[in-house]
Every structure is written in C-alpha cells, then in structure tokens.
Amino acid sequence: MNFNFTKSLLAVALVSLSVAASAQTGSNDSTNRFQKRQFRTWSIGLNGGILSHYTPFNGENNGDFKSPQVSWGYGGYIKKQILPGFGIQADFLAGTIKGSHANSLPSPSAAQDNSSFSTRIDWSASLSSVFTVANVSLNQKRSFLAPYLTAGAGYMSSSAHVFNTPAGNNTNYHNNWFIPIGAGFKLGLSRVVNIDLGYTVSFMKSRDFDGVVGAINDRFAYAHAGIEIALGKKKSSQLQNFSAVAAIREESAAESNELRNRLAIAEQNRLRDQAAYAAAADQLARDMGDEDGDGVANKYDKCPGTAANTTVDGAGCPLRTPAQVIHEKVIITEADRKVVGEAIRNLEFDLGKATIKARSYPTLDRVADLLVQKNFSLKLAGHTDNTGSMALNLALSKDRAEAVKAYLVSKGANASTIEATGYGPNQPIATNKTAAGRQQNRRVEFSLF
C-alpha cells in the first residue's frame, strides 16, 4: 500500500514539474555577441522504472535465481555539469527486486517452481561521474540527443526475504556498498526540460543481497525513464547540450552581416559626398568665371554680356561717365602703404559671410581715393583658416575679395585695375592649431602696384 502511494506521489510530482518547466520555454535567444555566457549547470531529475536481478553480467545461471520478476522502482538525482562532457551526479533509489526459481534446487521441480525472493531497498545513495557526448554540431547550438555513460560508488540499506529456498535466509535491513555503472541518453525538449532514458547495473559488495549466499557478489539492474529539469537563468542554455562551435559561427555571421551593411552605407555616403563636392566645385567655377571679360565675376555681375573694353562699375554695369584713365604712374610712398595697412587692420566681415561691416568703410574710402588719385593697381587676396571644407573656404575667400573690390569700384575706383583672388586656407601665415593663429589666417591682403 505504501509503495503504491509513493508511486502515485512520484507521478504527480513528475507531471507538475513538467508543466512548470514547459511554461519557461517560450522565450527566444537574446545573444550578446562574443560576450561571456551564462549556462544552466545544475539540474534535478525524477525517474521511475523496472528493477530486476537480471543483468548482462549474471552468467549462465542468472545468479542465485533463474527467473526475474517485474518489479518497480523510483529514484531521483541532483547533477552539477562541470564541463560540456563531464558532470557529477548524486542519485537516490528505492524499490523492490524480485526473482524466482532458485538455482540451488533441482531443475525442473515443483520445489524450484515455488521458490522465490524479494529484496526491499529502503534507500540507496550514490555519487557518479557522468560522461556526456558533448554537442559538436556546426549548425545547432542545442542538441536534441545527448548520450551518456555513468560510473560511481554508492551505499544502501536493504532487506531480503526468501520463500521456499533451503539455501536462503531472511535478512533484516543492513547496509552495503555498491558500484553503479550505466548508460543512456537524454532528449532535449527545451532549455529547461530533458527526457532521461537510462539503464544502470549495480554491483553489490555483498553476496546475500537476494538472501542466498552465492559464489559471487550479487548485482541488479534498473531500467528507467524520467524527466530532468535544468536550473538557471531564464534565457541561458544547458551546458551539457550546448555547441560553442555553432554559437561562434552564428555570432560571426551576424557580425559579418553588420560589417557589410556598414561598409555599404559608408560607400553610399562617400559617393554622395563626391557628387556633392563635384557639383559645388562646378557651381563655384561658374560663379567665379568672367564670361564677358569686364573684370567682375559672374556671381556679382548685374549686367552680363557687357561689350569688350567697356568701363564698368563694381556690379559689372557700364559707367555713364567713364573714369579718367591716368597713364602716369606715381611712386608708392610710405604714406600710401600706411593707408592700405590701416584698411587691412580695420577690415571686418560678418561671421562666415562676405558682408563688410560698416566700421570698415572709412579706411576703405581712403584706399578708394588713393586708387583714383594716383591710378594705382590693386591686388586683393582673400584667405581663410582651415575650418570647414576646402570648397566652402575657397568660395568665402573669393567672395570677400570680390566684396572689397565691389566697394572700391562703387567709390570710383577703376574695376579693371583691381584684381580679386581667393586662396582659401592654402597660404596660412600662422598656425591653424590655435584660435589666435586662425584669426591671423582669416584676412584680405592689399597689394599696391
């Protein structure tokens, strides 16, 4: 009665654990590539199966009793997986082993037919090494099938009762050592649940396990089926069926795809930048060209298509009263250079623009007067620091030089005697690594000749 109750309780526990474990298996992988992994290394198992005194090692006479009888046992274990292919397992087992037809009686005979034994295992505990065929798949991170071998040592308490066997004696509960050796395989249903199918032969260190003192030590077998629950974090895999090779291949493939995507995006950006730079350079060439040859860039020429040799103002439009052309050259004096130097020092523009600030007008007016009175020629050279792109700096330096030219022409200077050029950041006079140096490099140079 007690044995039936225990088997019923075991069945309920197995079903409960199976349902609870199945509820934990609905999540997907969340792999952090090439980082340290957490594995499930602890597990517990419950099993039930057939106990028999028959084993493949019993010999011709099958031990002390010829015929095995079906009897049931149940057990459980706690396992620690140390390596993918190696673990330590503590097993617990209880049940009854039965047999009939004592070999000590004549065969065949009615006396032998009526002889039998029943050995009750009150409890047994063993510690075994578990050798698992680790998962070496190239494609599957978790294997479905995991064969294993076990070997260890144990200790148990048992009692034997013999029936109609003159050579046998009933024994009270007494303790004996035994050596369990087994094999089996596990079916991995999920990260949490395994089905465990195994067969174990226990070699007793006594000869009266079945109540009959035989010539050799007794042994018995346990063929079982059960369920194993792996313990650990929700998204971690079991160490015993995990393939590191497949995981590395998967992570490497993901890394490779990501790098390819980044390279493709970088190439697209490079081609787009090249197209934008070419378009900007082409536009700059058109803006800074002088199609009508009047000395005013197309961008600033308000009267395009002016006839050759026409005197124009700073906007490229013909002057109604052309300025008197003085062919006499006057020597440039220190006073003249001083006027130009003051204009350079006082010349200021709006930030990032070619708009001259109003406080620069008085000194520019004196330069314009100097050009009108003495018929000097003037070269304006615009320069910038190296902040920003080359195309923008070239355009800005040219625009500022042209803005100064336009202002001087508007004050009466002859546009044909003024040359405006932009050099961008190509001719620095100081380092661009400091704010002071960059300030010196942002300039418009005036050269009288």
BELFEN-V915781 format. One record per pair of residues at least 6 apart in sequence whose ideal C-beta (glycine too) atoms are under 8 Angstrom apart, sorted by the first residue. I is the first residue (numbers start at 1). GAP is how many residues later the second one is. D is the distance in whole Angstrom. If there is no record, write none. Layout:
i,gap,d
I,GAP,D
I,GAP,D
//
This chain:
i,gap,d
3,69,8
3,92,8
3,93,7
6,68,7
6,88,8
7,41,7
7,65,7
7,67,6
10,36,7
10,38,6
10,64,5
11,37,8
13,33,6
14,32,5
14,34,8
14,212,7
14,213,6
17,29,7
17,210,6
17,212,6
18,175,7
18,209,6
21,169,7
21,171,4
21,172,4
21,206,8
21,208,5
22,168,7
22,170,8
22,171,6
24,166,8
24,167,8
24,168,5
24,210,6
25,164,8
25,165,4
25,166,6
25,167,6
25,168,7
27,207,6
27,208,6
29,112,8
29,206,7
30,205,6
31,216,8
31,219,7
31,220,6
31,223,8
33,218,4
33,221,6
33,222,6
34,217,6
34,221,8
37,199,7
37,200,8
37,210,8
38,194,7
38,195,5
38,198,4
39,42,8
39,193,7
39,197,6
39,198,6
39,199,7
39,200,4
39,203,7
40,41,8
40,151,7
40,152,8
40,190,4
40,191,6
40,192,3
40,193,8
40,196,5
40,197,7
40,198,5
40,199,7
41,39,6
41,40,5
41,41,7
41,191,7
41,198,5
42,36,8
42,37,7
42,38,6
42,39,8
42,188,8
42,189,4
42,190,7
43,35,8
43,36,5
43,38,7
43,151,8
43,185,5
43,186,6
43,187,5
43,188,6
43,195,8
44,32,7
44,33,7
44,34,6
44,35,8
44,184,7
44,185,5
44,187,7
45,31,6
45,32,5
45,34,7
45,151,6
45,181,6
45,182,7
45,183,4
45,184,7
46,28,8
46,29,8
46,30,5
46,180,5
46,181,6
47,27,7
47,28,5
47,29,7
47,30,8
47,149,6
47,151,8
47,177,4
47,178,6
47,179,3
47,180,8
48,24,7
48,25,7
48,26,5
48,27,8
48,176,6
48,177,7
48,178,7
49,23,7
49,24,6
49,25,8
49,173,6
49,174,5
49,175,3
49,176,6
49,177,8
50,20,6
50,21,7
50,22,7
50,23,7
50,172,7
50,173,5
50,174,8
51,20,5
51,21,7
51,22,4
51,44,5
51,45,7
51,46,5
51,70,8
51,169,6
51,170,7
51,171,6
52,16,4
52,17,8
52,18,7
52,19,7
52,45,7
52,47,8
52,168,7
52,169,5
52,170,8
52,171,8
53,9,8
53,10,6
53,12,6
53,15,6
53,44,5
53,45,8
53,46,5
53,66,8
53,157,6
53,165,7
53,166,8
53,167,5
53,168,8
54,8,6
54,9,8
54,14,4
54,45,8
54,167,6
55,146,5
55,164,5
55,165,7
55,166,5
56,145,7
57,144,6
57,146,8
57,162,6
58,161,7
61,42,5
62,6,7
62,41,8
63,36,8
63,40,8
63,147,7
63,151,7
63,155,6
63,156,7
64,35,8
64,38,7
64,39,6
64,40,7
64,53,8
64,104,8
64,146,5
64,148,4
64,150,5
64,154,7
65,34,4
65,35,6
65,36,6
65,37,6
65,38,7
65,50,8
65,51,7
65,52,6
65,145,6
65,147,8
66,33,8
66,34,7
66,35,4
66,36,8
66,37,6
66,41,7
66,46,8
67,32,6
67,33,5
67,34,4
68,30,8
68,31,5
69,29,4
69,30,6
69,31,6
69,47,7
70,28,8
71,24,7
71,25,5
71,26,6
71,27,5
72,23,6
72,24,8
73,20,6
73,21,7
73,22,3
73,23,7
73,24,8
73,48,7
73,149,6
73,151,8
74,19,8
74,20,6
74,21,6
75,16,6
75,17,6
75,18,4
75,19,7
75,20,8
75,147,7
75,149,7
75,151,8
76,15,8
76,16,5
77,12,5
77,13,6
77,14,4
77,15,7
78,11,7
78,12,5
79,8,5
79,9,7
79,10,4
79,11,8
79,51,7
79,149,8
80,7,6
80,8,5
80,9,8
81,6,4
81,51,8
81,157,7
81,158,5
81,159,5
82,6,7
83,51,8
83,156,8
84,48,7
84,50,4
84,51,7
84,155,6
84,156,6
84,158,6
84,160,8
85,46,6
85,47,5
85,48,7
85,49,4
85,155,8
86,43,7
86,44,7
86,45,6
86,46,7
87,42,8
87,43,4
87,45,7
87,153,7
88,39,7
88,40,8
88,41,6
88,42,7
89,38,7
89,39,5
89,40,8
89,41,5
89,61,7
89,63,8
90,35,7
90,36,7
90,37,5
90,38,8
91,33,8
91,34,7
91,35,5
91,36,8
91,37,6
91,61,8
91,63,7
91,89,7
92,31,7
92,32,7
92,33,6
93,28,6
93,30,8
93,31,5
93,33,8
93,63,8
93,129,7
94,27,5
94,28,7
94,29,6
94,30,7
95,26,6
95,127,8
96,22,6
96,23,7
96,24,5
96,25,7
97,21,7
97,22,5
97,24,7
97,113,8
97,123,5
98,18,7
98,19,7
98,20,5
98,21,8
99,17,7
99,18,6
99,111,7
100,13,8
100,15,6
100,16,4
100,17,8
101,6,7
101,11,5
101,12,7
101,14,6
101,15,8
102,10,6
102,13,4
102,14,8
102,15,8
102,60,8
102,62,8
102,63,5
102,65,7
102,66,7
102,110,7
104,61,7
104,62,7
104,63,4
104,64,8
104,108,7
105,6,5
105,7,4
105,10,6
105,60,7
105,61,8
106,6,6
111,53,7
114,49,7
114,50,5
115,47,8
115,48,6
115,49,5
115,50,5
116,46,7
116,47,5
116,48,7
116,49,8
117,43,6
117,44,7
117,45,5
117,46,7
117,48,7
117,51,7
117,93,5
117,94,5
117,95,7
118,42,7
118,43,5
118,45,8
119,39,6
119,40,7
119,41,4
119,42,8
119,90,6
119,91,6
119,92,7
119,101,8
120,38,6
120,39,5
120,40,8
120,41,8
121,35,6
121,36,8
121,37,5
122,34,8
122,35,4
122,36,6
122,37,7
122,51,6
123,33,7
123,34,5
124,30,6
124,31,7
124,32,3
124,33,7
124,34,8
124,54,7
125,29,6
125,30,6
125,31,7
126,26,5
126,27,6
126,28,3
126,29,7
126,52,7
126,54,5
127,25,5
127,26,7
127,27,7
128,22,5
128,23,6
128,24,3
128,25,8
128,26,8
128,52,6
128,54,8
129,21,7
129,22,6
129,23,6
130,18,6
130,19,8
130,20,5
131,17,6
131,18,5
131,19,7
132,14,6
132,15,7
132,16,5
132,108,5
132,109,8
133,13,7
133,14,5
133,15,7
134,106,7
134,107,8
134,109,8
135,6,8
135,7,7
135,8,4
135,11,7
135,106,5
135,107,6
135,108,4
135,111,8
136,107,6
136,109,6
137,6,6
137,106,5
137,108,7
137,109,5
138,105,8
138,107,6
138,108,6
138,111,6
139,107,6
139,110,8
140,103,6
140,106,6
141,96,7
141,101,6
141,102,5
141,105,5
141,106,5
141,109,7
142,46,6
142,49,7
142,95,6
142,96,7
142,99,5
142,100,6
142,101,7
143,45,6
143,98,4
143,100,7
144,43,6
144,44,5
144,97,8
145,40,6
145,41,8
145,42,6
145,43,8
146,39,6
146,40,5
146,41,8
146,42,7
146,48,8
146,94,6
146,95,5
147,36,8
147,37,7
147,38,4
148,35,7
148,36,6
148,37,7
148,38,7
148,50,8
149,33,7
149,34,5
150,30,7
150,31,7
150,32,4
150,33,7
150,34,8
150,48,8
150,50,7
151,28,8
151,29,7
151,30,5
151,31,8
152,27,7
152,28,6
153,24,7
153,25,8
153,26,6
153,27,8
154,23,7
154,24,5
154,25,7
154,26,6
154,48,7
155,20,6
155,21,7
155,22,6
155,23,7
156,19,7
156,20,6
156,22,6
157,16,5
157,17,7
157,18,5
158,15,7
158,16,7
158,18,7
158,51,7
159,11,8
159,12,6
159,13,6
159,14,5
159,15,7
160,8,8
160,10,7
160,11,5
160,48,7
160,49,7
160,50,6
160,51,4
161,9,5
161,50,7
162,6,3
162,7,7
162,8,6
162,48,8
162,49,4
162,50,7
165,46,7
165,47,6
167,45,5
167,46,8
168,42,8
168,43,4
168,44,4
169,39,7
169,42,6
170,41,6
171,37,6
171,40,6
176,28,6
176,29,6
176,30,5
176,33,7
177,27,8
177,28,4
178,24,5
178,25,6
178,26,5
178,27,6
179,23,7
179,24,5
179,26,8
180,20,5
180,21,7
180,22,5
180,23,8
181,19,7
181,20,6
181,21,8
181,22,7
182,16,6
182,17,6
182,18,3
182,19,7
183,15,7
183,16,6
184,12,7
184,13,5
184,14,3
184,15,6
185,12,6
185,13,8
186,8,4
186,9,7
186,10,5
186,11,8
186,42,6
186,54,8
186,55,8
187,7,6
187,8,4
187,10,8
188,6,5
188,50,7
188,53,5
189,6,6
191,39,7
191,44,8
191,45,7
191,46,5
191,47,6
192,37,6
192,38,5
193,34,7
193,35,7
193,36,6
193,37,8
194,33,7
194,34,4
194,36,7
194,44,8
195,30,7
195,31,8
195,32,6
195,33,8
196,28,8
196,29,7
196,30,5
196,31,7
196,32,5
197,27,8
197,28,5
198,25,8
198,26,6
199,22,7
199,23,7
199,24,5
199,25,8
200,21,7
200,22,5
200,24,8
201,18,6
201,19,8
201,20,5
202,17,6
202,18,6
202,19,8
202,20,7
203,14,6
203,16,5
204,13,5
204,14,5
204,15,6
204,16,8
205,12,6
206,11,6
206,12,7
207,6,5
207,7,5
207,8,8
207,9,7
207,10,5
207,11,6
208,10,7
209,9,4
209,11,7
210,8,6
230,8,5
277,112,8
277,114,6
280,111,5
280,112,8
281,110,6
284,107,6
284,110,7
284,111,5
284,114,8
286,12,6
287,10,7
287,11,6
287,12,4
287,108,8
288,9,5
288,10,7
288,11,7
288,107,8
288,110,6
288,134,8
289,8,7
289,9,5
290,6,7
290,7,6
290,8,7
290,11,8
291,7,6
291,13,7
291,14,8
292,9,7
292,12,6
292,13,5
292,14,5
292,15,8
292,16,8
292,24,7
293,15,6
294,7,7
294,12,5
294,16,6
294,18,5
294,22,5
294,121,7
295,17,7
295,120,5
295,121,5
295,123,7
296,16,6
296,18,7
296,19,7
296,20,4
296,110,8
296,119,6
297,101,8
297,105,6
297,123,8
298,6,7
299,100,8
299,103,8
300,14,7
300,15,7
300,16,7
300,102,6
300,106,6
301,14,7
301,15,3
302,13,4
302,14,6
302,15,6
303,9,7
303,12,7
303,13,5
303,14,4
303,15,7
304,12,7
306,6,6
306,10,6
306,11,8
306,12,6
310,8,5
311,7,7
311,8,5
311,11,4
311,12,7
311,103,7
311,104,8
311,105,7
312,6,6
312,7,7
312,103,6
313,6,6
313,96,5
313,97,7
313,102,7
314,91,6
314,92,4
314,93,7
314,94,7
314,95,3
314,96,5
314,101,6
315,91,7
323,49,7
323,89,6
323,90,8
323,91,5
325,50,8
325,89,7
326,48,8
326,49,4
327,48,7
328,47,7
329,46,7
330,44,4
330,45,7
330,46,7
332,44,7
332,116,5
332,117,8
336,34,6
336,38,7
336,40,7
336,112,6
337,111,7
339,24,8
339,27,5
339,28,6
339,31,6
340,27,6
340,30,8
340,106,5
340,108,6
342,21,5
342,24,7
343,17,8
343,20,4
343,21,6
343,23,7
343,24,5
343,103,6
344,99,7
344,100,7
344,101,7
344,102,6
345,18,8
346,13,7
346,14,5
346,16,8
346,17,5
347,9,7
347,13,5
347,16,7
347,17,7
347,57,7
347,96,8
347,97,6
348,8,7
348,9,4
348,11,7
348,12,5
349,6,6
349,7,6
349,8,7
349,51,6
349,54,8
350,7,7
352,44,7
354,42,7
354,45,4
354,46,5
354,48,7
354,49,4
355,48,7
356,8,7
356,47,6
356,48,7
356,51,6
361,46,8
364,40,7
364,43,6
364,44,7
364,47,8
365,46,6
367,11,8
367,41,6
367,79,7
368,39,8
368,40,5
368,43,4
368,44,6
368,45,5
369,42,8
370,6,6
371,7,6
371,37,6
371,42,4
371,43,7
371,46,7
371,47,7
372,39,8
372,40,5
372,41,6
372,42,8
375,39,8
375,42,7
376,41,7
376,72,5
376,73,7
377,40,4
377,41,7
377,42,8
377,71,7
377,72,5
378,30,7
378,35,8
378,39,7
378,40,5
378,41,7
378,68,6
378,69,7
378,70,6
378,71,8
379,39,8
379,40,5
379,42,7
379,66,8
379,67,8
379,68,4
379,70,7
380,21,4
380,24,5
380,25,6
380,38,7
380,39,7
380,40,5
380,41,7
380,64,6
380,65,7
380,66,6
380,67,8
381,20,7
381,40,5
381,41,8
381,42,6
381,46,8
381,63,7
381,64,4
381,66,7
382,14,8
382,15,3
382,16,6
382,17,8
382,18,5
382,19,4
382,38,7
382,39,7
382,40,4
382,41,7
382,61,8
382,62,5
383,14,6
383,40,5
383,41,7
383,42,7
383,44,6
383,45,7
383,46,8
383,58,6
383,59,7
383,60,5
383,61,7
383,62,7
384,9,4
384,12,6
384,13,5
384,40,6
384,41,5
384,57,7
384,58,6
385,8,8
385,40,6
385,43,7
385,47,5
385,52,8
385,53,4
385,54,8
385,56,4
385,57,6
386,7,7
386,39,4
386,42,8
386,46,5
386,52,8
386,55,8
387,6,8
387,45,8
387,51,7
390,34,6
390,35,7
393,31,4
393,32,5
394,28,6
394,29,8
394,30,4
395,27,7
396,26,7
396,28,8
397,25,4
397,26,6
397,27,5
398,22,7
398,23,7
398,24,3
399,23,7
400,22,7
400,44,6
401,19,4
401,20,6
401,21,6
401,43,6
402,18,5
404,16,7
404,40,6
405,10,7
405,13,5
405,15,4
408,10,6
409,6,5
409,9,7
425,7,7
425,16,7
428,9,8
428,13,5
429,11,6
429,12,6
429,14,8
430,6,7
430,7,4
430,8,8
430,10,4
430,11,6
431,6,4
432,6,5
432,9,6
//
